[in-house]
Amino acid sequence: MKKLLLLAFLLPLLAAAQDKGIHFEHGSSWADVQAKAKAENKYIFMDCFTTWCGPCKFMSANIFPQEKVGSFMNDKYISVKVQMDQTDKDNEEVKSWYAAAKQIETDYAIRAYPTFLVFAPDGHIVDRQVGGAEADQFIERCAASLNPATQYYTQLDLYKKGKKDTAFLRQMALLALNKYDQENASIISKEYLAQQKDLYTPVNLNFIAKFTNSSKDVGFDMFLHHADKVNKVLGPGKAEEKVMGIVAQEEVYPQLMKKDGSKPDWATLESSLTKKYPAFAEELLLKTKVQYFSYVKDADNAVANIVAYMKKYGHKADPQSLNEYAWTIFEKCNDMQCIEQALEWSKRSFKDNEVPAFMDTYANLLYKAGKKEDALAWEEKALNKASGDEKKNYETTLEKMKKGEKYWE
């Protein structure tokens, strides 16, 4: 009886706690939500989510229920959740929104989740936000969505009505990109670039780089055929880095992720890359093989291709890659010559920034090479710079080193 009385006492408190966050409409149609917003003269906040989206779940579980978020949103918005995918577990309320959800997805070109749409009290779209955020940033974004000067669709209307000065075009192109409106981002960016007399300035090249994501984009030819001019402005290797990223996405990855699960035809891929992009074929193929064989846990081929890549292109490897390659060697290679090479790569990885994880890799390689005292000293350094679970892991490694244990395959 006491437990029942206690539960009866707690239920109102639990309900009150849940009410502190954003209040989302339930049992209402899209027309009902619009009518309520108009009657109460409030904006509409629409959470467009999917059941499989991690950031969507994070927002619902951790941000929307917060009292300060609810206090801000409930005063200014009528809020509604719209599930954009369809599952066998959908209830009747979700099913009743199927048609509206499809129309919303089409009308507002929703391609990423979560996407939050904001409508004025009269029902017309004024803004969109893409991606999750912590509570304060989320409130800041929703406050900006109430201001015509920072509303995406309000500014887009100005563009469509003829506002096309250089500064505004640049601002609108970047804003469209940030809002995942790819179609308008492409159109407006081209209009901005058409007004530029010199494309090879730091401002313009950085702008172009943001809008160059396929071989069909205007900047691809510049980065491919005028790399020297681009690198002179943006820095060594920046043009090649951009080109290889696009080529990998378009030419390589589709050959690695075949629907039938078959293995890559490396000879055909090499021939195709050599024909279309001869300057990048060998380097890109080696990097791809490293990634592929590491992923499928083919240690021998992963090690062989890491060594081959580093021998010819190691001078280009960034700290993260240097550390990853060195750690693979530690785990998978027992040849001392190979270990010595990896030690050099590893030491380079933290030359300019003593990242604890990179120092730990170096210490492990030293230990495997039989240089126990040096290994202990570097693992201590990594430990002193680390925190949390990372620190605990290094403590465990240090103890194994002190005991002389062999802890790799």
C-alpha positions as CSV (number, residue, x, y, z in Angstrom):
1,M,0.0,0.0,0.0
2,K,2.8,2.4,0.9
3,K,4.5,1.7,-2.5
4,L,1.2,2.5,-4.3
5,L,0.8,5.7,-2.3
6,L,4.4,6.7,-3.1
7,L,3.8,6.0,-6.8
8,A,0.6,8.1,-6.8
9,F,2.6,10.9,-5.2
10,L,5.5,10.7,-7.7
11,L,3.4,10.5,-10.9
12,P,2.4,14.2,-10.9
13,L,6.0,15.2,-10.2
14,L,7.3,13.0,-13.1
15,A,4.7,14.5,-15.4
16,A,5.6,18.0,-14.3
17,A,9.3,17.3,-15.0
18,Q,8.4,16.1,-18.5
19,D,6.4,19.2,-19.2
20,K,9.4,21.5,-18.5
21,G,10.9,20.8,-22.0
22,I,9.5,21.6,-25.4
23,H,5.8,20.8,-25.7
24,F,5.2,19.0,-29.0
25,E,1.7,18.9,-30.5
26,H,0.0,15.4,-30.6
27,G,-3.1,14.2,-32.4
28,S,-3.1,17.2,-34.7
29,S,-2.8,17.4,-38.5
30,W,-0.5,19.8,-40.3
31,A,-3.5,22.0,-41.0
32,D,-4.4,22.0,-37.3
33,V,-0.9,23.0,-36.3
34,Q,-1.0,25.9,-38.8
35,A,-4.3,27.0,-37.5
36,K,-3.2,27.0,-33.9
37,A,0.0,29.0,-34.7
38,K,-2.1,31.6,-36.5
39,A,-4.6,31.9,-33.7
40,E,-1.9,32.2,-31.0
41,N,0.4,34.4,-33.3
42,K,3.3,32.0,-32.8
43,Y,6.0,30.7,-35.1
44,I,6.0,26.9,-35.9
45,F,9.0,24.8,-35.1
46,M,9.0,21.5,-37.0
47,D,11.4,18.7,-36.1
48,C,11.9,16.6,-39.2
49,F,13.6,13.4,-38.0
50,T,14.0,9.7,-38.8
51,T,13.9,6.7,-36.6
52,W,17.5,5.7,-37.5
53,C,19.1,9.1,-37.0
54,G,21.5,9.3,-34.0
55,P,21.6,13.1,-33.7
56,C,17.8,13.1,-33.8
57,K,17.6,10.8,-30.9
58,F,20.2,12.9,-29.0
59,M,18.1,16.0,-29.4
60,S,14.9,14.3,-28.3
61,A,16.5,12.6,-25.3
62,N,18.9,15.4,-24.1
63,I,18.0,18.8,-25.5
64,F,14.3,19.1,-26.0
65,P,13.4,18.0,-22.4
66,Q,15.6,20.7,-20.8
67,E,13.7,23.4,-18.8
68,K,15.6,26.3,-20.3
69,V,14.9,25.0,-23.8
70,G,11.2,24.6,-23.0
71,S,10.9,28.0,-21.5
72,F,12.2,29.7,-24.6
73,M,10.5,27.5,-27.2
74,N,7.0,27.2,-25.7
75,D,6.7,30.9,-25.3
76,K,7.4,31.6,-29.0
77,Y,6.7,28.5,-30.9
78,I,4.1,25.9,-31.6
79,S,6.2,22.7,-32.0
80,V,5.6,19.5,-33.9
81,K,7.6,16.4,-34.7
82,V,7.4,14.9,-38.2
83,Q,8.8,11.4,-38.8
84,M,10.3,11.4,-42.3
85,D,10.8,7.6,-42.7
86,Q,8.3,4.8,-42.5
87,T,8.6,1.7,-40.4
88,D,6.5,-1.4,-39.5
89,K,6.3,0.0,-35.9
90,D,4.7,3.3,-36.8
91,N,1.6,4.2,-34.8
92,E,-1.6,5.7,-36.2
93,E,-0.5,9.3,-35.5
94,V,2.8,8.8,-37.4
95,K,0.9,7.2,-40.3
96,S,-1.6,10.1,-40.4
97,W,1.4,12.3,-41.3
98,Y,2.8,10.1,-44.1
99,A,1.4,12.2,-46.9
100,A,2.4,15.5,-45.3
101,A,5.9,14.3,-44.5
102,K,6.5,13.3,-48.1
103,Q,5.3,16.7,-49.3
104,I,7.4,18.5,-46.8
105,E,10.5,16.5,-47.8
106,T,9.9,17.4,-51.4
107,D,8.9,21.0,-50.9
108,Y,11.9,21.9,-48.7
109,A,14.5,19.5,-50.2
110,I,15.3,17.8,-46.9
111,R,18.4,15.7,-47.4
112,A,20.0,15.6,-43.9
113,Y,18.7,14.9,-40.4
114,P,17.7,16.3,-38.1
115,T,16.3,19.3,-40.2
116,F,14.3,21.9,-38.3
117,L,11.9,24.0,-40.3
118,V,10.6,27.3,-39.0
119,F,7.3,28.8,-40.3
120,A,5.9,32.2,-39.6
121,P,2.5,32.5,-37.8
122,D,0.7,32.8,-41.2
123,G,2.2,29.5,-42.3
124,H,4.9,30.5,-44.8
125,I,8.4,29.1,-44.4
126,V,11.1,31.5,-43.0
127,D,14.1,29.4,-41.9
128,R,15.7,26.0,-41.6
129,Q,18.4,24.6,-39.4
130,V,20.3,21.4,-40.0
131,G,22.0,19.2,-37.4
132,G,21.9,18.8,-33.7
133,A,23.3,21.3,-31.1
134,E,23.8,21.7,-27.4
135,A,21.0,23.5,-25.5
136,D,22.5,27.1,-25.6
137,Q,23.4,26.9,-29.2
138,F,20.0,25.4,-30.1
139,I,18.3,28.3,-28.3
140,E,20.5,30.8,-30.1
141,R,19.7,29.3,-33.4
142,C,15.9,29.3,-32.7
143,A,16.2,32.9,-31.6
144,A,17.9,33.8,-34.9
145,S,15.1,32.0,-36.7
146,L,12.7,34.7,-35.4
147,N,14.7,37.5,-36.9
148,P,14.0,38.4,-40.6
149,A,17.7,39.5,-41.0
150,T,18.9,36.0,-40.2
151,Q,16.0,33.9,-41.6
152,Y,17.2,31.9,-44.6
153,Y,14.1,31.9,-46.7
154,T,13.4,35.6,-46.0
155,Q,16.9,36.4,-47.3
156,L,16.4,34.0,-50.3
157,D,13.3,35.9,-51.2
158,L,15.3,39.1,-51.4
159,Y,17.7,37.3,-53.8
160,K,14.8,36.2,-55.9
161,K,13.5,39.7,-56.0
162,G,16.7,41.0,-57.5
163,K,19.2,41.7,-54.6
164,K,22.4,40.5,-56.2
165,D,25.3,42.7,-55.1
166,T,28.6,40.9,-54.7
167,A,28.6,40.8,-50.9
168,F,25.0,39.6,-50.7
169,L,25.6,36.9,-53.3
170,R,28.6,35.6,-51.4
171,Q,26.7,35.6,-48.1
172,M,23.7,33.8,-49.7
173,A,25.7,31.1,-51.4
174,L,27.5,30.3,-48.1
175,L,24.2,30.4,-46.2
176,A,22.5,28.1,-48.7
177,L,25.4,25.6,-48.4
178,N,25.2,25.8,-44.6
179,K,21.4,25.1,-44.8
180,Y,21.9,22.1,-47.1
181,D,20.0,23.8,-49.9
182,Q,22.4,22.4,-52.5
183,E,20.4,23.6,-55.6
184,N,20.4,27.2,-54.6
185,A,23.9,27.0,-53.2
186,S,25.2,25.9,-56.6
187,I,23.2,28.6,-58.6
188,I,24.1,31.5,-56.3
189,S,27.7,30.6,-56.0
190,K,28.1,30.6,-59.8
191,E,26.5,34.0,-60.0
192,Y,28.9,35.3,-57.4
193,L,31.9,33.9,-59.2
194,A,30.7,35.3,-62.5
195,Q,31.2,38.8,-60.9
196,Q,34.8,38.1,-59.9
197,K,37.7,39.3,-62.0
198,D,40.4,37.2,-60.3
199,L,39.4,33.7,-59.0
200,Y,42.9,33.0,-57.7
201,T,42.7,35.1,-54.5
202,P,42.6,33.6,-51.0
203,V,39.0,34.6,-50.5
204,N,37.8,33.3,-53.8
205,L,39.8,30.0,-53.8
206,N,38.6,29.2,-50.3
207,F,35.0,30.0,-51.5
208,I,35.5,27.8,-54.6
209,A,36.8,24.9,-52.5
210,K,33.6,24.9,-50.4
211,F,31.5,24.5,-53.6
212,T,33.8,22.0,-55.3
213,N,32.5,18.5,-54.3
214,S,32.3,16.8,-57.7
215,S,34.2,16.6,-61.0
216,K,31.3,18.6,-62.5
217,D,31.7,21.6,-60.2
218,V,33.3,24.7,-61.6
219,G,36.4,24.5,-59.3
220,F,37.4,21.0,-60.2
221,D,39.2,22.0,-63.4
222,M,41.1,24.7,-61.5
223,F,42.3,22.3,-58.8
224,L,43.1,19.6,-61.4
225,H,44.8,21.6,-64.1
226,H,46.1,24.7,-62.3
227,A,47.3,23.1,-59.0
228,D,50.4,25.2,-58.9
229,K,48.4,28.5,-58.9
230,V,46.0,27.1,-56.3
231,N,48.8,25.8,-54.0
232,K,50.6,29.1,-54.2
233,V,47.6,30.7,-52.5
234,L,46.2,27.9,-50.3
235,G,49.3,26.0,-49.4
236,P,51.3,23.0,-50.7
237,G,49.2,20.0,-51.7
238,K,45.8,21.6,-51.2
239,A,44.8,21.3,-54.8
240,E,45.8,17.6,-55.1
241,E,44.1,16.9,-51.8
242,K,40.8,18.3,-53.1
243,V,41.1,16.4,-56.4
244,M,41.9,13.1,-54.9
245,G,39.0,13.3,-52.5
246,I,36.6,13.8,-55.3
247,V,38.2,11.1,-57.5
248,A,38.1,8.7,-54.7
249,Q,34.4,9.4,-54.1
250,E,33.4,9.1,-57.8
251,E,35.8,6.5,-59.2
252,V,37.1,4.4,-56.3
253,Y,34.6,3.9,-53.5
254,P,31.8,2.6,-55.9
255,Q,34.2,-0.2,-56.8
256,L,34.9,-1.1,-53.2
257,M,31.3,-1.2,-52.1
258,K,29.7,-3.5,-54.7
259,K,26.1,-4.7,-54.0
260,D,27.1,-8.3,-54.8
261,G,29.9,-8.2,-52.2
262,S,32.5,-9.2,-54.7
263,K,36.2,-8.1,-54.2
264,P,37.6,-5.1,-56.0
265,D,39.1,-5.7,-59.5
266,W,42.3,-3.8,-58.8
267,A,43.7,-4.2,-62.3
268,T,40.6,-2.7,-63.9
269,L,40.5,0.1,-61.3
270,E,44.2,0.9,-61.9
271,S,43.7,1.0,-65.6
272,S,40.7,3.3,-65.3
273,L,42.4,5.7,-62.9
274,T,45.6,5.8,-65.0
275,K,43.6,6.7,-68.1
276,K,41.5,9.5,-66.5
277,Y,43.8,10.8,-63.8
278,P,47.4,9.7,-64.5
279,A,49.0,12.1,-62.0
280,F,47.0,10.7,-59.1
281,A,46.4,7.1,-60.0
282,E,49.3,5.3,-58.2
283,E,49.0,7.4,-54.9
284,L,45.3,7.1,-54.7
285,L,45.3,3.3,-55.4
286,L,47.9,2.7,-52.7
287,K,45.9,4.7,-50.1
288,T,42.8,2.9,-51.1
289,K,44.4,-0.5,-50.8
290,V,45.6,0.4,-47.3
291,Q,42.1,1.4,-46.3
292,Y,40.5,-1.6,-47.9
293,F,42.8,-4.3,-46.6
294,S,42.8,-2.8,-43.1
295,Y,39.0,-2.8,-43.2
296,V,38.8,-6.5,-44.3
297,K,41.5,-7.4,-41.7
298,D,44.0,-8.7,-44.3
299,A,47.1,-7.8,-42.3
300,D,49.7,-8.9,-44.8
301,N,48.3,-6.8,-47.6
302,A,47.6,-3.9,-45.3
303,V,51.2,-3.8,-44.1
304,A,52.6,-4.3,-47.6
305,N,50.6,-1.4,-49.0
306,I,51.4,0.9,-46.1
307,V,55.1,0.3,-46.6
308,A,54.8,0.9,-50.4
309,Y,52.8,4.0,-49.9
310,M,55.1,5.5,-47.2
311,K,58.2,4.7,-49.3
312,K,57.0,6.9,-52.2
313,Y,54.4,9.3,-50.7
314,G,55.2,9.3,-47.0
315,H,56.3,12.9,-47.1
316,K,52.6,13.8,-47.8
317,A,51.1,11.9,-44.9
318,D,49.4,14.0,-42.2
319,P,49.8,13.3,-38.5
320,Q,46.6,11.2,-38.2
321,S,47.6,9.0,-41.1
322,L,51.1,8.6,-39.8
323,N,49.8,7.5,-36.5
324,E,47.3,5.1,-38.1
325,Y,49.9,3.5,-40.3
326,A,52.4,3.2,-37.4
327,W,49.8,1.6,-35.2
328,T,48.9,-1.0,-37.9
329,I,52.5,-1.9,-38.1
330,F,52.7,-2.3,-34.4
331,E,49.7,-4.6,-34.3
332,K,50.3,-6.6,-37.5
333,C,54.1,-6.6,-38.4
334,N,56.8,-8.5,-36.6
335,D,59.6,-7.6,-39.0
336,M,62.1,-5.4,-37.1
337,Q,63.0,-3.4,-40.2
338,C,59.3,-2.6,-40.6
339,I,59.1,-1.6,-36.9
340,E,62.0,0.7,-37.3
341,Q,60.4,2.4,-40.3
342,A,57.1,2.8,-38.3
343,L,59.0,4.4,-35.4
344,E,60.1,7.2,-37.7
345,W,56.6,7.7,-39.0
346,S,55.2,7.7,-35.5
347,K,57.7,10.2,-34.2
348,R,56.8,12.6,-37.0
349,S,53.1,12.3,-36.1
350,F,53.6,14.3,-32.8
351,K,56.5,16.5,-33.9
352,D,54.4,19.7,-33.8
353,N,51.7,18.6,-31.4
354,E,52.2,16.1,-28.6
355,V,48.9,14.2,-28.9
356,P,48.9,11.5,-26.1
357,A,47.5,8.9,-28.5
358,F,50.3,9.4,-31.0
359,M,52.9,9.3,-28.2
360,D,51.3,6.0,-27.0
361,T,51.8,4.5,-30.4
362,Y,55.4,5.6,-30.4
363,A,55.9,4.0,-27.0
364,N,54.3,0.7,-28.1
365,L,56.6,0.6,-31.1
366,L,59.7,1.2,-29.0
367,Y,58.6,-1.6,-26.6
368,K,58.0,-4.0,-29.5
369,A,61.5,-3.1,-30.9
370,G,63.0,-4.1,-27.6
371,K,63.7,-0.6,-26.4
372,K,62.0,-1.0,-23.0
373,E,63.4,1.9,-21.1
374,D,62.6,4.4,-23.9
375,A,59.2,2.9,-24.2
376,L,58.4,3.3,-20.5
377,A,59.6,6.9,-20.6
378,W,57.3,7.8,-23.6
379,E,54.3,5.9,-22.2
380,E,54.7,7.9,-19.0
381,K,54.7,11.1,-21.1
382,A,51.5,10.0,-22.9
383,L,49.9,9.0,-19.5
384,N,50.7,12.5,-18.0
385,K,49.0,14.3,-20.9
386,A,46.0,12.0,-21.1
387,S,42.7,12.1,-19.2
388,G,39.7,9.9,-18.5
389,D,39.5,6.4,-20.1
390,E,42.5,7.2,-22.2
391,K,44.6,7.6,-19.1
392,K,43.3,4.3,-17.7
393,N,44.3,2.5,-20.9
394,Y,47.8,3.9,-20.8
395,E,48.2,2.9,-17.1
396,T,47.3,-0.7,-18.2
397,T,49.8,-0.6,-21.0
398,L,52.5,0.8,-18.7
399,E,52.0,-2.0,-16.2
400,K,52.2,-4.6,-19.0
401,M,55.5,-3.0,-20.2
402,K,56.9,-3.0,-16.7
403,K,56.1,-6.7,-16.4
404,G,57.7,-7.5,-19.8
405,E,54.5,-8.9,-21.2
406,K,53.9,-9.5,-24.9
407,Y,50.4,-8.0,-25.6
408,W,50.2,-8.1,-29.4
409,E,49.5,-10.9,-31.9
